[in-house]
Amino acid sequence: MARKLHIKKGDTVKVISGDSKGQQGRVLVVEIQKERAIVEGVNLISKHTRPNADNPQGGIVKKEAPIHISNLMVVDGSGNATRIGRRIGKNSDKLVRYSKKSGEEIK
């Protein structure tokens, strides 16, 4: 069974280790079973492609590769990388994610 992840699609994240350390981007896809995420503009690879309808010329295309979620931290509203907690929201009875650093809710 897959465990609960601290990162969701659409979050802004910062890479904390690896070749792309320090880069920020928006999460495009989260692969829950593999515990990996694809982040916009981060961990780019060169992929050799054949000519097709999308790319009639073919050639080498830069593409984002998945990165393990343990190497990512969510960025809160003030732009700081932070750990994530869950608590019951102030205005509702639902669980909301919040920044452990600043205490503000993460949308």
C-alpha contacts under 8 A as a table, 3 or more apart, distances in Angstrom:
res1	aa1	res2	aa2	distance
2	A	32	I	6.60
2	A	33	Q	5.76
5	L	8	K	7.58
5	L	32	I	7.67
5	L	35	E	7.87
6	H	74	V	7.97
6	H	84	I	6.49
7	I	11	D	6.77
7	I	30	V	7.82
7	I	69	I	7.46
7	I	73	M	7.97
7	I	74	V	6.88
8	K	11	D	5.76
8	K	27	V	7.18
8	K	30	V	6.75
9	K	26	R	7.92
9	K	27	V	5.16
9	K	28	L	5.73
9	K	29	V	5.76
9	K	30	V	6.18
10	G	26	R	5.78
10	G	27	V	5.08
10	G	28	L	6.32
11	D	26	R	5.67
11	D	27	V	5.55
11	D	74	V	6.78
11	D	75	V	7.77
12	T	24	Q	7.00
12	T	25	G	5.57
12	T	26	R	4.47
12	T	27	V	6.36
12	T	74	V	6.04
12	T	75	V	5.62
12	T	76	D	7.95
13	V	24	Q	5.61
13	V	25	G	5.71
13	V	26	R	6.26
13	V	27	V	7.04
13	V	39	V	7.95
13	V	72	L	6.14
13	V	73	M	5.39
13	V	74	V	4.38
13	V	75	V	5.23
13	V	81	A	7.47
14	K	21	K	7.88
14	K	22	G	6.29
14	K	23	Q	5.77
14	K	24	Q	4.40
14	K	25	G	6.76
14	K	72	L	5.62
14	K	73	M	5.31
14	K	74	V	6.36
14	K	75	V	6.48
14	K	81	A	6.49
15	V	18	G	7.65
15	V	20	S	6.43
15	V	21	K	4.97
15	V	22	G	5.39
15	V	23	Q	5.60
15	V	24	Q	6.41
15	V	71	N	5.76
15	V	72	L	4.70
15	V	73	M	6.55
16	I	21	K	5.20
16	I	22	G	6.10
16	I	71	N	5.40
16	I	72	L	5.80
16	I	73	M	6.86
17	S	20	S	7.07
17	S	21	K	4.80
17	S	22	G	7.72
17	S	71	N	5.46
17	S	72	L	7.83
18	G	21	K	5.37
18	G	71	N	7.37
19	D	43	N	7.47
20	S	23	Q	5.91
20	S	42	V	6.44
20	S	43	N	5.87
23	Q	42	V	6.73
24	Q	42	V	7.37
25	G	39	V	5.75
25	G	40	E	5.23
25	G	41	G	6.42
25	G	42	V	6.79
26	R	39	V	5.56
26	R	40	E	5.37
27	V	30	V	7.32
27	V	37	A	6.73
27	V	38	I	5.96
27	V	39	V	4.45
27	V	40	E	6.26
28	L	37	A	7.47
28	L	38	I	5.62
28	L	39	V	5.66
28	L	40	E	6.37
29	V	37	A	5.62
29	V	38	I	5.21
29	V	39	V	7.38
30	V	35	E	7.51
30	V	36	R	6.09
30	V	37	A	4.37
30	V	38	I	6.53
31	E	34	K	5.62
31	E	35	E	5.75
31	E	36	R	5.20
31	E	37	A	5.84
32	I	35	E	4.95
32	I	36	R	6.79
35	E	68	H	6.08
35	E	69	I	5.95
36	R	66	P	5.74
36	R	67	I	5.31
36	R	68	H	4.28
36	R	69	I	5.23
37	A	66	P	5.19
37	A	67	I	5.43
37	A	68	H	6.35
37	A	69	I	6.22
38	I	42	V	7.94
38	I	64	E	6.47
38	I	65	A	6.15
38	I	66	P	4.52
38	I	67	I	6.24
39	V	42	V	5.56
39	V	43	N	7.72
39	V	64	E	6.91
39	V	66	P	7.37
39	V	67	I	7.68
40	E	64	E	6.81
41	G	44	L	6.69
41	G	64	E	6.46
42	V	64	E	6.20
42	V	65	A	7.82
43	N	64	E	5.64
43	N	65	A	5.67
43	N	66	P	7.41
43	N	67	I	7.11
44	L	62	K	6.13
44	L	63	K	5.29
44	L	64	E	4.49
44	L	65	A	6.01
45	I	62	K	5.57
45	I	63	K	5.37
45	I	64	E	6.20
45	I	65	A	6.41
46	S	60	I	6.07
46	S	61	V	5.57
46	S	62	K	4.67
46	S	63	K	6.37
47	K	60	I	5.49
47	K	61	V	5.16
47	K	62	K	6.21
47	K	63	K	6.80
48	H	58	G	7.74
48	H	59	G	5.65
48	H	60	I	4.49
48	H	61	V	6.31
49	T	58	G	5.33
49	T	59	G	5.41
49	T	60	I	6.13
49	T	61	V	6.97
50	R	57	Q	7.90
50	R	58	G	4.72
50	R	59	G	6.60
51	P	55	N	5.72
51	P	56	P	4.73
51	P	57	Q	5.28
51	P	58	G	3.89
51	P	59	G	7.45
52	N	55	N	5.21
52	N	56	P	5.06
52	N	57	Q	7.68
52	N	58	G	6.86
53	A	56	P	5.64
55	N	58	G	5.47
67	I	71	N	7.23
68	H	71	N	5.72
68	H	72	L	7.37
69	I	72	L	5.17
70	S	73	M	7.86
73	M	81	A	5.73
73	M	82	T	6.24
73	M	83	R	6.74
74	V	81	A	5.63
74	V	82	T	5.85
74	V	83	R	6.88
74	V	84	I	7.40
75	V	78	S	7.85
75	V	79	G	5.60
75	V	80	N	5.29
75	V	81	A	4.33
75	V	82	T	6.00
76	D	79	G	5.46
76	D	80	N	5.69
76	D	81	A	6.47
76	D	82	T	6.64
76	D	99	S	6.42
76	D	104	E	7.95
76	D	106	I	6.48
77	G	80	N	7.56
77	G	106	I	7.35
82	T	99	S	5.99
82	T	100	K	6.34
82	T	101	K	5.82
83	R	99	S	6.14
83	R	100	K	5.49
83	R	101	K	7.07
84	I	97	R	6.37
84	I	98	Y	5.76
84	I	99	S	5.21
84	I	100	K	5.79
85	G	97	R	5.60
85	G	98	Y	5.32
85	G	99	S	6.44
85	G	100	K	6.18
86	R	95	L	6.15
86	R	96	V	5.54
86	R	97	R	4.57
86	R	98	Y	6.09
87	R	95	L	5.27
87	R	96	V	5.61
87	R	97	R	6.64
87	R	98	Y	7.41
88	I	92	S	7.24
88	I	93	D	5.86
88	I	94	K	5.52
88	I	95	L	4.44
88	I	96	V	5.96
89	G	92	S	5.22
89	G	93	D	6.13
89	G	94	K	5.95
89	G	95	L	5.99
89	G	96	V	5.62
90	K	93	D	7.79
96	V	105	E	6.89
96	V	106	I	7.53
97	R	105	E	5.89
97	R	106	I	5.54
97	R	107	K	7.60
98	Y	103	G	5.95
98	Y	104	E	5.50
98	Y	105	E	4.12
98	Y	106	I	5.18
99	S	102	S	5.60
99	S	103	G	4.92
99	S	104	E	5.54
99	S	105	E	6.28
99	S	106	I	6.64
100	K	103	G	5.40
